[in-house]
Amino acid sequence: MRDTTTSAHAALTRHPWAAQAWVEHPPTPALFRYMEARLACLRRADFPIETAYAAYHVLDNYVIGHTIQQLNFATTFPTWHDGGAEQVANAALAVLPVDEFPFLVEHIRLHLDDTSHGDDFGFGLDLILDSLERLREP
């Protein structure tokens, strides 16, 4: 499940139009095969049908949502990784009162430190998969 989820995210990131098309257009035979494989993986891993149903949707919504947000961020702030991060962050920090938004200010500052946040997609996927593991039938 980890491999297919990570692979789907990577494919959607390489093809920015695909994530939006996934949610806006009817499924294709290729998407049906993908869906069947993921549902089969969950059911063969001893998840009850109701849990497999919910897990499938949580995982796909995570992939699509994370990918669309990541792509939109890159479009909105195209120079973020080329030195523009500091400019964007400083502009936001200039208008945010620290006493009113202490946690948001802290969060924005972490965006400036590339070593502080690591693999956001992997972190979220770990949370989902670890939680699902607890729901699996023995």
Rosetta constraint file for C-alpha pairs under 8 A:
AtomPair CA 1 CA 5 HARMONIC 6.02 0.50
AtomPair CA 1 CA 38 HARMONIC 7.08 0.50
AtomPair CA 1 CA 41 HARMONIC 7.06 0.50
AtomPair CA 1 CA 42 HARMONIC 7.93 0.50
AtomPair CA 2 CA 6 HARMONIC 6.01 0.50
AtomPair CA 2 CA 125 HARMONIC 7.59 0.50
AtomPair CA 2 CA 129 HARMONIC 7.85 0.50
AtomPair CA 3 CA 7 HARMONIC 5.90 0.50
AtomPair CA 4 CA 8 HARMONIC 5.96 0.50
AtomPair CA 4 CA 38 HARMONIC 7.93 0.50
AtomPair CA 5 CA 9 HARMONIC 6.26 0.50
AtomPair CA 5 CA 59 HARMONIC 7.30 0.50
AtomPair CA 5 CA 60 HARMONIC 7.79 0.50
AtomPair CA 5 CA 63 HARMONIC 6.85 0.50
AtomPair CA 6 CA 10 HARMONIC 6.18 0.50
AtomPair CA 6 CA 122 HARMONIC 7.97 0.50
AtomPair CA 7 CA 11 HARMONIC 6.09 0.50
AtomPair CA 8 CA 12 HARMONIC 6.10 0.50
AtomPair CA 8 CA 63 HARMONIC 7.17 0.50
AtomPair CA 9 CA 13 HARMONIC 6.07 0.50
AtomPair CA 9 CA 63 HARMONIC 5.68 0.50
AtomPair CA 9 CA 64 HARMONIC 7.54 0.50
AtomPair CA 9 CA 67 HARMONIC 6.40 0.50
AtomPair CA 10 CA 14 HARMONIC 6.21 0.50
AtomPair CA 11 CA 15 HARMONIC 6.28 0.50
AtomPair CA 12 CA 16 HARMONIC 5.92 0.50
AtomPair CA 12 CA 17 HARMONIC 7.74 0.50
AtomPair CA 12 CA 18 HARMONIC 5.70 0.50
AtomPair CA 12 CA 19 HARMONIC 5.66 0.50
AtomPair CA 12 CA 67 HARMONIC 6.85 0.50
AtomPair CA 13 CA 67 HARMONIC 6.39 0.50
AtomPair CA 13 CA 71 HARMONIC 7.17 0.50
AtomPair CA 15 CA 19 HARMONIC 7.90 0.50
AtomPair CA 16 CA 20 HARMONIC 7.84 0.50
AtomPair CA 16 CA 71 HARMONIC 6.82 0.50
AtomPair CA 17 CA 21 HARMONIC 6.26 0.50
AtomPair CA 18 CA 22 HARMONIC 6.01 0.50
AtomPair CA 19 CA 23 HARMONIC 6.88 0.50
AtomPair CA 19 CA 64 HARMONIC 5.83 0.50
AtomPair CA 19 CA 67 HARMONIC 7.05 0.50
AtomPair CA 19 CA 68 HARMONIC 6.45 0.50
AtomPair CA 20 CA 24 HARMONIC 6.19 0.50
AtomPair CA 20 CA 68 HARMONIC 7.26 0.50
AtomPair CA 21 CA 25 HARMONIC 5.62 0.50
AtomPair CA 22 CA 26 HARMONIC 7.80 0.50
AtomPair CA 22 CA 27 HARMONIC 7.41 0.50
AtomPair CA 27 CA 31 HARMONIC 5.72 0.50
AtomPair CA 27 CA 32 HARMONIC 6.63 0.50
AtomPair CA 28 CA 32 HARMONIC 6.26 0.50
AtomPair CA 29 CA 33 HARMONIC 6.32 0.50
AtomPair CA 30 CA 34 HARMONIC 6.33 0.50
AtomPair CA 31 CA 35 HARMONIC 6.07 0.50
AtomPair CA 32 CA 36 HARMONIC 6.06 0.50
AtomPair CA 33 CA 37 HARMONIC 6.13 0.50
AtomPair CA 34 CA 38 HARMONIC 6.29 0.50
AtomPair CA 35 CA 39 HARMONIC 6.13 0.50
AtomPair CA 36 CA 40 HARMONIC 5.94 0.50
AtomPair CA 37 CA 41 HARMONIC 6.11 0.50
AtomPair CA 38 CA 42 HARMONIC 6.39 0.50
AtomPair CA 38 CA 56 HARMONIC 7.10 0.50
AtomPair CA 39 CA 43 HARMONIC 6.17 0.50
AtomPair CA 39 CA 52 HARMONIC 6.63 0.50
AtomPair CA 39 CA 53 HARMONIC 7.63 0.50
AtomPair CA 39 CA 56 HARMONIC 6.60 0.50
AtomPair CA 40 CA 44 HARMONIC 5.87 0.50
AtomPair CA 41 CA 45 HARMONIC 6.14 0.50
AtomPair CA 42 CA 46 HARMONIC 6.85 0.50
AtomPair CA 42 CA 47 HARMONIC 5.78 0.50
AtomPair CA 42 CA 52 HARMONIC 5.58 0.50
AtomPair CA 42 CA 56 HARMONIC 7.89 0.50
AtomPair CA 43 CA 47 HARMONIC 5.16 0.50
AtomPair CA 43 CA 48 HARMONIC 6.79 0.50
AtomPair CA 43 CA 49 HARMONIC 6.82 0.50
AtomPair CA 43 CA 52 HARMONIC 6.33 0.50
AtomPair CA 45 CA 136 HARMONIC 7.61 0.50
AtomPair CA 46 CA 136 HARMONIC 6.14 0.50
AtomPair CA 46 CA 137 HARMONIC 5.68 0.50
AtomPair CA 46 CA 138 HARMONIC 7.53 0.50
AtomPair CA 47 CA 51 HARMONIC 5.95 0.50
AtomPair CA 47 CA 52 HARMONIC 5.62 0.50
AtomPair CA 47 CA 135 HARMONIC 7.43 0.50
AtomPair CA 47 CA 136 HARMONIC 5.00 0.50
AtomPair CA 47 CA 137 HARMONIC 5.94 0.50
AtomPair CA 48 CA 52 HARMONIC 6.10 0.50
AtomPair CA 48 CA 136 HARMONIC 7.42 0.50
AtomPair CA 48 CA 137 HARMONIC 7.06 0.50
AtomPair CA 49 CA 53 HARMONIC 6.06 0.50
AtomPair CA 50 CA 54 HARMONIC 6.37 0.50
AtomPair CA 51 CA 55 HARMONIC 5.86 0.50
AtomPair CA 51 CA 135 HARMONIC 7.57 0.50
AtomPair CA 52 CA 56 HARMONIC 5.89 0.50
AtomPair CA 53 CA 57 HARMONIC 6.60 0.50
AtomPair CA 54 CA 58 HARMONIC 6.15 0.50
AtomPair CA 55 CA 59 HARMONIC 6.02 0.50
AtomPair CA 55 CA 132 HARMONIC 7.27 0.50
AtomPair CA 56 CA 60 HARMONIC 6.18 0.50
AtomPair CA 57 CA 61 HARMONIC 5.82 0.50
AtomPair CA 58 CA 62 HARMONIC 6.01 0.50
AtomPair CA 59 CA 63 HARMONIC 6.26 0.50
AtomPair CA 59 CA 125 HARMONIC 7.98 0.50
AtomPair CA 59 CA 128 HARMONIC 7.58 0.50
AtomPair CA 60 CA 64 HARMONIC 6.09 0.50
AtomPair CA 61 CA 65 HARMONIC 5.68 0.50
AtomPair CA 62 CA 66 HARMONIC 5.72 0.50
AtomPair CA 63 CA 67 HARMONIC 5.96 0.50
AtomPair CA 64 CA 68 HARMONIC 6.05 0.50
AtomPair CA 65 CA 69 HARMONIC 6.11 0.50
AtomPair CA 66 CA 70 HARMONIC 6.02 0.50
AtomPair CA 66 CA 121 HARMONIC 7.26 0.50
AtomPair CA 67 CA 71 HARMONIC 6.06 0.50
AtomPair CA 68 CA 72 HARMONIC 5.98 0.50
AtomPair CA 69 CA 73 HARMONIC 6.03 0.50
AtomPair CA 70 CA 74 HARMONIC 6.30 0.50
AtomPair CA 71 CA 75 HARMONIC 6.24 0.50
AtomPair CA 72 CA 76 HARMONIC 5.97 0.50
AtomPair CA 73 CA 77 HARMONIC 5.84 0.50
AtomPair CA 73 CA 78 HARMONIC 7.80 0.50
AtomPair CA 74 CA 78 HARMONIC 5.09 0.50
AtomPair CA 74 CA 79 HARMONIC 8.00 0.50
AtomPair CA 74 CA 80 HARMONIC 7.38 0.50
AtomPair CA 77 CA 84 HARMONIC 7.64 0.50
AtomPair CA 77 CA 88 HARMONIC 7.86 0.50
AtomPair CA 78 CA 84 HARMONIC 7.94 0.50
AtomPair CA 79 CA 83 HARMONIC 6.37 0.50
AtomPair CA 79 CA 84 HARMONIC 4.69 0.50
AtomPair CA 79 CA 85 HARMONIC 7.05 0.50
AtomPair CA 80 CA 84 HARMONIC 4.38 0.50
AtomPair CA 80 CA 85 HARMONIC 4.26 0.50
AtomPair CA 80 CA 86 HARMONIC 7.87 0.50
AtomPair CA 80 CA 88 HARMONIC 7.69 0.50
AtomPair CA 81 CA 85 HARMONIC 6.41 0.50
AtomPair CA 83 CA 87 HARMONIC 7.75 0.50
AtomPair CA 84 CA 88 HARMONIC 6.26 0.50
AtomPair CA 85 CA 89 HARMONIC 5.92 0.50
AtomPair CA 85 CA 111 HARMONIC 7.78 0.50
AtomPair CA 85 CA 112 HARMONIC 6.42 0.50
AtomPair CA 86 CA 90 HARMONIC 5.81 0.50
AtomPair CA 86 CA 112 HARMONIC 6.41 0.50
AtomPair CA 87 CA 91 HARMONIC 6.14 0.50
AtomPair CA 88 CA 92 HARMONIC 6.41 0.50
AtomPair CA 89 CA 93 HARMONIC 6.03 0.50
AtomPair CA 89 CA 108 HARMONIC 6.29 0.50
AtomPair CA 89 CA 109 HARMONIC 7.29 0.50
AtomPair CA 89 CA 111 HARMONIC 7.93 0.50
AtomPair CA 89 CA 112 HARMONIC 7.43 0.50
AtomPair CA 90 CA 94 HARMONIC 5.92 0.50
AtomPair CA 91 CA 95 HARMONIC 6.94 0.50
AtomPair CA 92 CA 96 HARMONIC 6.38 0.50
AtomPair CA 93 CA 97 HARMONIC 7.83 0.50
AtomPair CA 93 CA 105 HARMONIC 6.55 0.50
AtomPair CA 93 CA 108 HARMONIC 7.70 0.50
AtomPair CA 96 CA 100 HARMONIC 7.68 0.50
AtomPair CA 96 CA 101 HARMONIC 6.64 0.50
AtomPair CA 96 CA 105 HARMONIC 7.30 0.50
AtomPair CA 97 CA 101 HARMONIC 6.12 0.50
AtomPair CA 97 CA 102 HARMONIC 7.90 0.50
AtomPair CA 98 CA 102 HARMONIC 4.89 0.50
AtomPair CA 98 CA 105 HARMONIC 6.40 0.50
AtomPair CA 101 CA 105 HARMONIC 6.13 0.50
AtomPair CA 102 CA 106 HARMONIC 6.19 0.50
AtomPair CA 103 CA 107 HARMONIC 6.08 0.50
AtomPair CA 104 CA 108 HARMONIC 6.13 0.50
AtomPair CA 105 CA 109 HARMONIC 6.23 0.50
AtomPair CA 106 CA 110 HARMONIC 6.43 0.50
AtomPair CA 107 CA 111 HARMONIC 6.65 0.50
AtomPair CA 108 CA 112 HARMONIC 7.03 0.50
AtomPair CA 109 CA 113 HARMONIC 7.07 0.50
AtomPair CA 110 CA 114 HARMONIC 7.66 0.50
AtomPair CA 110 CA 116 HARMONIC 6.19 0.50
AtomPair CA 110 CA 117 HARMONIC 7.26 0.50
AtomPair CA 111 CA 116 HARMONIC 7.72 0.50
AtomPair CA 111 CA 117 HARMONIC 7.61 0.50
AtomPair CA 113 CA 117 HARMONIC 7.77 0.50
AtomPair CA 114 CA 118 HARMONIC 7.34 0.50
AtomPair CA 119 CA 123 HARMONIC 6.17 0.50
AtomPair CA 120 CA 124 HARMONIC 6.34 0.50
AtomPair CA 121 CA 125 HARMONIC 6.16 0.50
AtomPair CA 122 CA 126 HARMONIC 6.01 0.50
AtomPair CA 123 CA 127 HARMONIC 6.44 0.50
AtomPair CA 124 CA 128 HARMONIC 6.41 0.50
AtomPair CA 125 CA 129 HARMONIC 6.08 0.50
AtomPair CA 126 CA 130 HARMONIC 5.82 0.50
AtomPair CA 127 CA 131 HARMONIC 6.14 0.50
AtomPair CA 128 CA 132 HARMONIC 6.18 0.50
AtomPair CA 129 CA 133 HARMONIC 6.13 0.50
AtomPair CA 130 CA 134 HARMONIC 6.82 0.50
AtomPair CA 131 CA 135 HARMONIC 6.96 0.50
AtomPair CA 132 CA 136 HARMONIC 6.52 0.50
